[in-house]
Amino acid sequence: MAEALQHARRYLDIAWLWIRAAWAYPASFVMLAIGNGMITGLDFVGLWIMFSHLDDLAGFSLAEVGFLYGASSLGLGIADTLIGSVERIGTYVRTGRLDQMLTKPVPLLVQVCADQFTLRRLGRITQALVVFGWAAAYVDWSPLRVLVTVSMVASGAALFFGLFVGFSCIQFWTTDASEFANAFTYGGATITQYPLSIFPREVLVALTFVIPVAFVNWYPALFVLGRDDPFGMPGWFQFASPLAAVVTVAASLLVWRTGVRHYTSTGS
């Protein structure tokens, strides 16, 4: 525990340096944050326009889709804000910056995640919170549903953390596969913004057991919204997001250690 707190302190120290640097140009920071929120918000605007021609989407109302959208976007936004820099690992390898980081007395993953930290990504989180808050007003809340919702958001962020780290590690061997990783991180977030019942059962199985993004919002949201699972999956899946997050993060850290262990430098 003490070691984890020390790592967190190191992360905050590095992140604070980048925050101070960004605030040297406050107008630029504010405009970038607002622009980021507006651009990501176009996704939900598209959904809103689509519902002007539909009564429901696979049996889900606009508010229910908004709940799914907000939960998925929140999880991605939190992970992207905290550790989004890890997707640049290929650039660090090519430029030799990773070699520099390896010489410092701070865990490599902490340095990579905190490097170029920027609060302008809060625009994505803010926009997601607005949609999520609006959709939450249509939920029939109970103490257990509140607990599951909090767990859903935290687990979603942890799941995306695992996906960011795990798939970015491919760049230890390829040095340029960021778009491949994005297909599973940002692509996974895009898929889970919609009811998974619009996809074939085979897709749901893959998103449950292969790339477990279905646990980001789909399964817990079914419980919170009081919906039956259209695919008839086990009921306990609706409470299994924390377990899926732990397994995903553990697997990603194992892949990270393997990548670092086999890293042989650029030779430059």
N, C-alpha and C positions, 0 to 999 in steps of 0.2 A: 504494500500500500504506500509506504513511504517513497519507494522508487517511482511508482506511478505518479504521485504528487510532484515529485521532482521533475519528471518528464513534462508534466502539464505546465509547471512553472517555466521551464525552458521554452516550451512552445509559446506561452503567452509573452515572454520576453522578446522572442523573435517577431511574433505577430505585431507587438506594440511598436517595434521599430518601423515596420511597413505602414502601420496606421499613421504614425507621426509624419512619415514621408508623404503619404497621400494628402494629409491635411495641410501640407505646405501650399497646396493649390485647392482651396475649399470649393470654389465655384466649379472647377472641373470635376471634383469628387461628387458634388450634389447632382450635377447634370448627368454624369455617368450612372449614378444610382437610380435616378428617375427614369432614364432611358432604358436601363436594364429591366426595371419593373414593368414599363410600358410594353416593351418588346415581348417579354414572357407572358404578359397579360393578353396578348393577341390570341393565344391558344384558347383561352376561355371565351373570348369574344367570338371566335369561330364556332365554339359549341353553342353559345347563346343564339347565334344566327341560325345554326342548324335546327335548334329546337323551335324556331319560329315556323318551321315547316313540319315538325313532328310533335306528336303528343307524348311519346316516350321513346327511349332507346333501349331495346331488348327488355322492356318492362320497367326501366328505371326513369324516374322523372328528372327534370333539370336540376332540382335541388339535390337529389341523390347522386347524380353524376358530378355535381359541384363538390359534394362531400368527398367523393373518390378523387377528383381532380386536386382539391385542396390538400388532402392528406399526402398524396403522392408528391406534389410539388413542394410541400413543406419538408418532407424527408429528403428529397433531392437538394433543396435549397440549403438546408442545414449542413448536409455533408459537403456540398460544393463550396460553401463558404469556409468551412473549417479545414478541409483537406483537398480542395480542388486542384491545388498546385501539383499534386502527385501525378497528374496526367501528363506533366511536362518532363517526366523522368527520362524519356528518350532524348530530349534536348539537352538535359544535364549530362547524359552519357556522351553525346556527340561533341559537346563543347568542352568536356573535361571538368565541368563544374562539380560533377559528382565526386571526382577524385579529391577536390578541395574539401568537400563536405566530410569525406571519410577521415580527414586528418583532424577534425574538430572533436572535442570531448562532449559531444551531444549525439544521442542516437540518430542515425541517418534518417529514419522515417519521420522523426520529429522535425528535423531540419527541412526535409522535402515538403512535408505538409504545411509548414508555417511559412515557407519561402513565398515571397510576393503576395502575402496575405492582403486582402482588400475587402473593406466593408461595403463596397459598391454592390456586391452580390446580395446584400440585404434587400435590394429592390425586388429580387425574386421571392424572398421570404415574405416581405410585406404584402406583395400582390397575392401570394398563396394564402396568407392569413385572412385577407379581406374576403376571398372567395369561401374559404373554409368557415369563417365566422358567419357569413350569410347562410351557407348551407346548414350549419349546425342549428340555426334557429328553427329548422323544420324537423329536428330530431326529438323524439319523445325520451327525454333523458332520465336516467336512473343512476345511482352511485356506481353500479357495476359497469354501465356503459361509459361513464366518465373515465373510470379506471382503464377500460379497454382502449378508449380513444387516446389517452395519454401514452399508454404502452404502444399503441399503433404508431404514433408520431416518432417516439424515441426509437422504436425498433426499426422503423422505416429509414431513419437517418443512419442507424448502425448498419443496416443492410446495404445501403448505398455506399457507406464507408468501405465495407468489405469488397463491394464490386469495383469501386474506384481503385483501391489498392491492388486487389487481385489481378484485374485485367491490365492495369498499368505495368505490372511486373513483366508482362510479355516483352516490353521494350528493353529489358535487360539483354534479351537475345536478338531482337529484331532492330532495336534502336529507333524505329519509326512505325509505330502501330497505334498511335493515339486514336485514330478514327475507328479502328477495330474495337478498342475499349469503349469509345463513346456509343457504339451500337448497343452495348449492354447496359450502360449507365443512363445516359440521356434517352436512349431508345427504350430502355425498360421503364423509365418514368413516363414516357409518352404513351406506351401501351397501357399502363395501369391508370391512366387518367380516364379510361373508358371502362364500362362494365365488361368484364372478361367473358361474359356470356355471349358477346357478339362474335367470339372466336370459336373454332372447333374445340372439342374436348382435348384433342392432342396438344393444342397450344397451351391450354391450362395445365396439363400434366407437365409439360416442359417448363412452364413458368413456376411450377411448384417444386419439382424435384431436381431440375437441372440448373436453371437460373431463378432462384426463389423469390422473384419480385412480386409474386402473387401475395406474399405475406406482408408486403409493404402497406397495402391498404385493402385488398379485395376481401380476404377472409375476415379480418376484424370488422371491416365495414358492414359485412353481411349481418353480423351480430348487432352492431350499433344501430343499424337501420331496420332491424327486425325482419330481414329478408331470409327466405329459405335459399339454400345453396342449389342453384339450377343444375349443377353437375353431380349432386349427391355425394360430395366428398365428406370424409369424417367430420363430425361436428366439432371435435376438439381442435381442428385446424384453425378455427376462429379465435383461439386463444394461444396459438403456437408461434406468433410472431417473435416474441423474445427468444424462443429456442432457435428459430431459424436465423435470427440475427447473430446469436452467439456462435452457431456453427459456421455461418458465412464469414464472420470476422476472424474466427480461429483459423479457418482454411486460408483466408487471404494473408494472414500474418505468417503462416507456414510457407506460402508461396513467396512472400517477400523475403523471408530468411533464406530460402533456396536461391532466389535470384541474386541476393547480395553475396552469398557464399560463392556463387559461380561467376560473379562479375570479375572481369580480367582487365578492366581499364581500357581506355581508347588507345593507349600507347603514345599519346601526344604530350 
